[in-house]
Amino acid sequence: GRDFYDLIWYMEQGIIPDPIMLEKKEIKKPLKEIFDEIESFVVNNKNFAKGLASDLRPLFVSGGFVDVLSKNFLEIFQRARKDKYNL
């Protein structure tokens, strides 16, 4: 869950993954394909929102923030993807 929170934070900052680090990790896919896979994972995982909320709840004082983020993750991800990366 924390990885998904971090992903949104980085995306909203417009941070682009380091190509050298991706190469070291043997990730050779274009960013668009990686984003497509993340989106597909979220859409196809029926318990995604529940799992995300469960993972993040202990990390934040505001349970309301966690609920909004987990319920709207896909929309937030898609908006950041379009606005910050034009993908």
DRENZA-421969 format. One line per field, with one value per residue (C-alpha): chain; residue in one letter; y, x, z; residue number from 1. Coordinates in nm, 2 decimals, padded with zeros to 4 digits. Layout:
<recs>
unit <- [A_...] $
code <- [a_...] $
c2 <- [Y_...] $
c1 <- [X_...] $
c3 <- [Z_...] $
pos <- [NUM_...] $
</recs>
This chain:
<recs>
unit <- [A_A_A_A_A_A_A_A_A_A_A_A_A_A_A_A_A_A_A_A_A_A_A_A_A_A_A_A_A_A_A_A_A_A_A_A_A_A_A_A_A_A_A_A_A_A_A_A_A_A_A_A_A_A_A_A_A_A_A_A_A_A_A_A_A_A_A_A_A_A_A_A_A_A_A_A_A_A_A_A_A_A_A_A_A_A_A] $
code <- [g_r_d_f_y_d_l_i_w_y_m_e_q_g_i_i_p_d_p_i_m_l_e_k_k_e_i_k_k_p_l_k_e_i_f_d_e_i_e_s_f_v_v_n_n_k_n_f_a_k_g_l_a_s_d_l_r_p_l_f_v_s_g_g_f_v_d_v_l_s_k_n_f_l_e_i_f_q_r_a_r_k_d_k_y_n_l] $
c2 <- [00.00_00.24_00.20_00.31_00.62_00.70_00.65_00.91_01.15_01.12_01.15_01.46_01.62_01.53_01.32_01.11_00.77_00.76_00.56_00.44_00.30_00.13_-00.03_-00.15_-00.31_-00.46_-00.27_-00.20_-00.11_00.25_00.45_00.43_00.05_00.05_00.29_00.07_-00.23_-00.04_00.07_-00.28_-00.42_-00.17_-00.23_-00.61_-00.63_-00.62_-00.57_-00.30_-00.01_-00.21_-00.34_00.00_00.16_-00.12_-00.07_00.31_00.36_00.31_00.56_00.86_01.05_01.12_00.81_01.03_01.10_00.73_00.65_00.92_00.81_00.44_00.49_00.73_00.59_00.50_00.85_01.02_00.80_00.86_01.24_01.26_01.04_01.27_01.60_01.53_01.28_01.33_00.95] $
c1 <- [00.00_00.28_00.43_00.10_00.09_00.45_00.38_00.10_00.31_00.60_00.35_00.19_00.54_00.60_00.90_01.02_01.18_01.56_01.64_01.97_01.80_01.53_01.80_01.98_01.66_01.62_01.30_01.30_00.94_00.83_00.67_00.33_00.34_00.43_00.14_-00.09_00.01_-00.05_-00.39_-00.48_-00.37_-00.59_-00.89_-00.87_-00.80_-01.15_-01.00_-00.75_-00.92_-00.97_-00.62_-00.47_-00.68_-00.57_-00.20_-00.21_-00.44_-00.17_00.05_-00.18_-00.36_-00.66_-00.85_-01.06_-00.76_-00.69_-01.05_-01.06_-00.73_-00.81_-01.16_-01.04_-00.69_-00.76_-00.90_-00.61_-00.36_-00.53_-00.54_-00.17_-00.08_-00.25_-00.17_00.20_00.31_00.06_00.03] $
c3 <- [00.00_00.09_-00.26_-00.42_-00.19_-00.28_-00.65_-00.64_-00.45_-00.70_-00.99_-00.85_-00.83_-01.19_-01.11_-01.39_-01.31_-01.35_-01.67_-01.53_-01.22_-01.43_-01.65_-01.34_-01.23_-01.58_-01.65_-02.02_-02.07_-02.17_-01.89_-02.08_-02.06_-01.69_-01.62_-01.82_-01.61_-01.29_-01.41_-01.51_-01.17_-00.99_-01.21_-01.19_-00.82_-00.66_-00.31_-00.40_-00.22_00.09_00.09_00.03_00.31_00.55_00.47_00.50_00.79_01.06_00.88_00.89_01.16_00.93_00.85_00.62_00.40_00.37_00.28_00.01_-00.14_-00.14_-00.29_-00.55_-00.63_-00.99_-01.06_-00.89_-01.07_-01.41_-01.35_-01.25_-01.54_-01.79_-01.63_-01.54_-01.80_-02.08_-02.11] $
pos <- [1_2_3_4_5_6_7_8_9_10_11_12_13_14_15_16_17_18_19_20_21_22_23_24_25_26_27_28_29_30_31_32_33_34_35_36_37_38_39_40_41_42_43_44_45_46_47_48_49_50_51_52_53_54_55_56_57_58_59_60_61_62_63_64_65_66_67_68_69_70_71_72_73_74_75_76_77_78_79_80_81_82_83_84_85_86_87] $
</recs>
